[in-house]
Amino acid sequence: MSVSEFYIACRNGDLAAVQRLLPSLTVFDINRMEPNESTALHAASYYGHHEIVQLLLEAGAIRSTLNMYKMTPADEAATPEIKKLFNRRSAEAQGRYTATAHNSDWAKMAIGRSLKSAAHRLANTTGFGNMNTARERIIKAVELRDAQGMDEINYFLSKGCDTNDTSCLLRAYTAETDFYRRLNIRSAQLNSQGGHPSRDIYVHEWSLAFAAQLSKDPTFEKFYWTGTTYRGMKMTEYDLSLYKNKHVKRIVLNSFLSTSKNREVALAFAASPLPDQFSVLCKYVINQPWSALDLKTVSEYPEEEEVLVVPNMCYNITDLKEGNLIEIELVQGDMTSIMSGFVDKTFTTDLDG
């Protein structure tokens, strides 16, 4: 079996041939593992074809694929300039690792009902069960029908089905597509709602199942993580006053949070607020392993050292330091004991008050 015409064009730096072939190829074709256990992106990167590497990445070439030498295309980059092409663009990274305080990833301060609601969701949501179900429910989700980059997401999910590798859900999350953005928006919409949600939401809602899969499926235990991780924020004077309020001690997160083990990564994206905003660095101290996952080994952007924090976790506000950069420390609270009181119970009888 010989290597493909497309691979040869990428290896040889034949830009005209690459441009001619690319429009007719699927994401699966672009990311084909050739008989020599390499991909077109590996070849273009190794042989220093800058423009071809750029074209492939824009067309959905996967950054994290390993060749026969267990190296990614970025590992084999011929020049520093080519290696930089594999980094996430600054504006996109800022959107991933920085938020405004009123953004959807922040819930109301965790008092009374909001804390009980979060514990109830953690206790009662269930995962997809298997990768085939995960792929079907994600691909058919109404919220994702016009989402940018779904061909790439389908590639990850299909590979997960073929290999029964659930880590493909994490790989999909790290990719720079609308998938992670809409997952977070949908999670925040559902997790911030009060009232009495239908049991069907727990059974059929793809965004809740995604969160439950990561925190309850034992195959993810190898990614579970504890320690200190960071995320940037931009706050107004009013936002900041809420965190200074001595009566406010806890928050509950509504959606997933992308954070970094590397303080400098978060700092880079916490800078440059608008005139009426403050730069804030949030320091999260994670002490329950199932509530955060270290994505470095499966990420499309391993240099970011991403730690993914799951929704509906409670954090205690333990410190706030003011200066040119405001720093807020949030230490994870114990949700396990609260969750134990809500397994298989309904909102109508348990969450008042």
N, C-alpha and C positions, 0 to 999 in steps of 0.2 A: 504494500500500500504506500503510495507516494504522498508527499505533502501537497497542499492545495495551491492553485494558481495565485490565490490571494496572499497566502503566506509567503510565497516566493517574491511577489511584488513588494511586500512590506520588508522582507529581508534585504532585497536588492536596492531598496530606495527608489523604486519605480513609481513616482508620485502619480503620473498620468494613469497608470494601470490601476492603482489604488482608487483614484477618483472615479474611474470608469466602473470598477467592480462594486464599490461600496454601496451605492444606492439599491442594488439588487439583493443585498445580503441581510439576513436576519441577525438579531443579537446572538443567536446560537451559532450562526456561521462565523461571525466576527470573533467569537470566543472559542472556536473549535480547538480542541487539543489535538495537535498534529501527531503523526506516527513517531516523530522524534521527541515527543513529550514536551513540546513548546507551543506557544501561541504566536499569532501574528504580532501582538503587542510586545511580547518578549523579544522577538526578532528585531522589530523596528527600534526598540529601545537599546538593545545590545549593540546594534550596528550604527547607532547615532543618527537616525533619520528623524530629526526634530519635528518637521511638519507632518510627517505620517503619524508619529506618536500622538500629536495634537488632534489630528483627524479621527484616529481610532478612539481616543478618550471621549471626544464629543459624540461619537456614534454609539457609545455604550460598551466599550471594551472594559473588561473587569480588571481592576488593579490588583486584586488579592490572589489571583490564580498562581499556583506554584508550578514550576517546571520540574524536569527530572532532577535538577540540582537543588530542589526545595527553595528556589529563589523566585521572588515576584518580579514583574517587569521593572519596577522602580529599583530593586536591588541590582539589576543588570544594566542600569542606565549608563550610557557611554560617557556622558558629560554632566556636570552639575546643572546646566541649563535644562537638559532633558529630565533630570530627576525632579526639578522644581515643577514640571508640568503635572506631576502626580499629586501635588498638594492641592487641598481644597482652596478655591478662590477666597480672598480675604472677606469680601462682602457675604459670601455664603457661610463661611466659618463664623462670622460675627452673628449672623442670624441663628446659627445653631447653638453657640455657646454664650450668648448674651440675651437678656430679656428686659423689657420694661416691667416695672412692678405691677402694673395693672394688666399685664399680659395673661393669657389663658393658663400659663403653667403655675400660677399662684392662686390658691383658694382663699376664701375668707379666713380670718384668723380662727384657729382651731379651738372653738369653745362649744360645749354642748353638742347639738345635733350634728354639726359638721364632722366632728371626730367620730361619733358613733356611726354616721353614714359611711365614712371611709373604712372603718373596721368591718362593717357589714359587707361592703363590696369585696374587700380582700378575702373575707371568709367564704363567700358564696359564689364568686365567679369561677368558672372552670375553663381550662384551655381547649385547644382545638381537638386534641386526642391523637391526631397523626398528621403528617405533612400533607397528605392528599386533601384532607378536610381543610387544613390551613390555606392551601393554595386556592381551593375552590371558593372559600368564603372571602378571602382577600381580593381575588381577581373580580368577583361579582359584586363587591361592595359598591353601593351607590355613590358614596363619597369619593371613590377613586376612579370613577368612569372616565373623567377627562384629565386625570392627574399626569403631569409630566414625568417621564421616566418609567412608566409601568412595564414597558418591554424588558427593561433591565430587572425590575422586581420579579417579573414572571420567570426570567432566566434563573434567578436565585432560588425561587420557590420550586421550580421544576427540577433543578439539581437536587434540592432537598428531598423531593419525592423519589427521585431515581436512586439516591444513596441512603435514604432514611436518616438524613443528617439535619437535625433540628436547628443547628447553628446557622443554617441559611436564613433563618428569621432575623438573626442578629446582623448578618452580612447585608441583608436587605435594608435594615434600619440605618446602617452607616453610610449607605450610598447617597449621593447628592441628588435626590429626586423629591418629588412632591409627596412620596409615600410617607416619610417620617413626619412631614409637616401636617398632613391631613390626619394621620394617626393621632398626633398630639391635639389637634383642634377637636377631633371627635371625642377623644378621651376627656378633654377638659369640659366639653359640652355636657357629657353624661355625668361626669363625676362632680360637677358643680351644681347639678340639679337637686332641689329638695323634693319634698312630696313623697309619693308612694310608687316607685317604679315597678313596672310589670316584671313578673318572673321571666317572661320571654326575652327581656333584654339581657338577663344573665346567660340565657341559653344560646341566643342567636347573635348577639352583638360582637362583631369581629374585633373591635378595638379593645373591649374588655377581655375577650379570649386571648388576645395577643399578650396583654399584661399578665394574665393568669398563667399562661404557658411558661413565661420566663421565670416566674417566682415559685411555681409549683411542680414543674416537670424536673425530675431528678437528673435528666441528661444535661441540664444547664448548670449543675452544681460546680462543674469545673471552671465556670466563669464567675461564680459568686465571689464577692469581694468585700472586705472591710478596710477602713482607713480614712484618710482625709482627701477630699477632692474639691474642686473649685469651679465656680461659674460666675460670669460677669452679670451685672445688672445696671440699669439706668433708672434712677429714681427722682421724682419731684420732691419738693419740700414736704408736701402732704404725705406722699408715700413713706418718706423717711420718718415722719412723726408717728406713724403707726408702729414702726419697729422700736421707737424710743418709748412708747407708751408702757408704763410700768405694769399695767393690767394685762398687756398682751404678752403671752409667754410662749405660744406655740403656733405653728402653721401646719396645714396639710396641703400637700402638692396634688394638683388636679391631673397633671399629665406627666409623661416621661420627661426627665431632664437629662440633657447631654452636659456632662461635666468633664473635667480633665484632672488627672492625677498631677499634671504638671502645672504648677501655679502660674508660670510664665505664659502658658498658652491662654489661660483664662484672663490674665492681666492684659494681654495684647488686645483682647476683644472687649474689655471693660472700659477702654479709653474713649476719648472723643465724644462725650455726651453733647446734647443740645444745650443752648444757653440756660434753659430753665431746669436742667437736670444735673444730678450728681453721679459720678462714677462710683460704683459699688462692687466690691469683690465679696461674694458669698463663699464661705468655707463650710462645707458639709462634713460632719464626722459620722461616718457610717459604721454602725456596730451590729447590725443584723445582716448576715451575709446574703440571704435570699432577696434582699431589697435593692441590691445594686450588682451590676455585672461589668466585669472588666472586658472591654471589647478589643483590646489591642491586637490579639492574635487572629481575629477574624475581620478586622476593620479594613475598609477600602482606604482608610487614611490612618495607618498605625502610628504615624508621628504625632498625632493629636493626643494619644494616650487616653482615649475616651473611656469614661465610666458612665454607664447608663443607670439612672436612678428610676425605679418604678413608681407609678402613681399611688396615691392614697396612703402615703407614709407620713407620719407625724414627726415634726422637728421642733425641738425646744430652742428658743432664741436665748443664747447664753452670754453673748458679748457683742458690743457694738463700739467700734473705734472710729472716731471722726478725724478727718484730715483732708489733704488733697484727694486721697483715695479713702473712701469709707469701707471698713471691713466689718462684716457681720458673720458671727459664728453661729451655726445651727447644728445642734447635736441630736441625733436620732433618738426619738422616744420609743418605748416598748409597745408595739401594736399587738403583739402575740396574745397577751392576756386579755386585751379588749376584744380581739377577734373571737376568742374562745366562747364568748357569751352570745355570739350572733350566728353561729353555724346553723343553717337551715331554718332561720327565723325570718319573719317578714317585717317590713318597715312599719306596718300599721300597729304592731304590738310592742316593738322594741325601741324605736328611735325617738320617741317623744321626749321633749325636754332638752 
